[in-house]
Amino acid sequence: MSSDGYQSPLSKMNSMSDTDLWNDSCSIKELEYAIGHGAVGATANPVIVGEVLKKEMPLWKARIKELINACPEASEDDLVWKITEEISLKGAKLLLPAFENSGGKKGRLSIQTNPKYYRNKNLMVEQAIHFNNLAPNIIVKLPVTKAGIAAIEEATYNGVSINATVCFTVPQSLAVAEAVERGLERRKQDGKDTTTIGSVCTIMVGRLDDWLKAVANKKDIVTEPEYLEWAGVAVMKRAYQLFKERGYSTRLLSAATRNHRHWSEFIGGDVVVTLTHQWQKRLNACDVEVIARINNPVDEPVIEVLSEKFHDFRRAYTSNGMSVDEFDAYGATRRTLRQFLSGYEELTRIIRDLMLPDPDKDE
């Protein structure tokens, strides 16, 4: 709040409801802005870390070269994770006060496991446990693939707070919540503490919208154009309703903002809204009224038309629309995994250019 009593829209959201803001980046500059407007969390993945290095290379170049020289036998992959961890831990330090003041409910920094491991439960769990030991307020991102669901249960059993990612649908989010509950129950049965575990399940609402628009283009499906802006909102609200009815300990988190509804429609819920720096600035300058809308249903005609015309919306919106065995083949899942894998390759290339500079570019 400013000296004259003005609250930005995002700050007002935080003060009036249980809806938390997270920064969709681990950039220190961007995270400081977000915290100034009430943010209590942040996230990192290979795409984000690559973007941070592109924006802030002057801040990191000397340190990366220092790591290269200090670890003469390290591979590109080894160095990718060393720098990812260092960037993430700087963000985690900024969020530590919020973590301590909230008893661990807020103030977490997400680190994503290697996207190459999306089919391998054991490798994901091993890396998740490693990340969990880096700082008290780390939360580990695991993809909602078939292997990822198994990894989520096992990581939870091992005391890891998880942030399920690569998730777009109600069936995926329910599978995540159930996996977390199984892991917590196993810990309790073995007499292990569960009070430090605070997990979230991301629904990438904008990426579901993106996928249905791609399907419409490929299959020449015509509908009211604004209906395709509501698909992710409908899925998020349906999942939220079911989470509340079933009493899951996992909180929902919205991501991949494409329009203001991916923020404004979730205000008032006990959820997390993660926003990029660009979207935070846009929303802080907007005139959208900050009121609770989480319990306002999406208009029934929108649900009916999307369900009638899009098989992939029915799969996303219906609680039994997909089995765990089908998660890996879902279009939005394949699309996002490929992007994360490309982002990892791009991050590796950035490190490679510092490890082994291109001789053809020497002056």
C-alpha positions, 0 to 999 in steps of 0.5 A: 500500500502506498503512502496515500492508501492506494493498493494495486490490484494484485496487492488488494487481491492478497489483502482481501482473500486467500488467493496468493500471488506467485511470480512466474520467474526466478529473476531477482529483479522481477521477484523483488517487484512481485514481492512488493505487490504481495507475492509469496512464491516463485517458480523456475524451470529450464525455459525460465532459467534460460530467459533469466540468463538471457536477461541478466547474463552480466550478473551471471557470466563471471559466476558461470565461468567460475563454476566451469573452471572449478569443475573441470570434469563437469558435463554441460548437464552438471553445470546446467543444474549447478547454475539452476540451483544457484539462481533458484536459491537466490530467489528462495532466500528472498521468499524465506521471510514469507515462509517463516512467517506463514509456518511454511504455507507461503514463501516457496520457490519451485525448482523443476526436475529434469524434463528428460526424466518425465518417463522415469519415476526413480530419477524424478524422485532422486532429483526431487529429494536432492532439491528438497534438501537445498533450502527449507522453502523449496517446492519441487515441480514434477510433471503430471505424466504416468511416471510423474504421478507415481513420482509425486506419491513417492516424493511426498512420502519422502517429505518433499512438497511438490508442485505438479506441472504439465497439468491441464485437466480435472483428471490430472489434478485429481490424480495429483491430489490422490497421489499426495494423499497416499504419500502423506498417509504412508508417512503418517503410518510410518510415524513421519512428520507431515506438517512441513509438507505443503503441495500445490497442483498447477493447472496450466489454464492458458495452455489448455485454451491454446491447445483447443484453439490449435484443435479448432484450426486443425479440424476446422471447428467453428464456435463463438471465439470467446468460448475458447477463452473460458476453457481453462477457467472452467477446468480450474473452477471445476477442479477447485469445486472437487478439491473442496468437496473432497478435502484434499490438502493440495492447493490448486495453482493457475498458470499460463495466463493469456487474459485477465480472466486467468487471474480475475476469475480465481480471486477469492479462492484458496488458490495460487495465481502465478503471473509473469512480470509482464502480466503483473504490470498489466494487471496492476495498471488495469481497471478490472474490479478486484472481487471474489469470483471463484464461485461464479460458474462459467456460463452453461452454454459455454460448457455445453458448446465446448463439450459438444465440439471438443473431445479434448475439452470433455476429457479435460473437464470431466473427472473421469475424462482420462485415465493416468495411462492416457496422460502422456498422450494428451495433446497439451501434455505432449506440446508442453513437454516438447517445449520444456525439452527444447528449453532445456536444450537451449539452456544447455546451449547457453552453458556450452557457449561459455564452456566451449566458445565457438572458434568461428566467432573469435575476433 
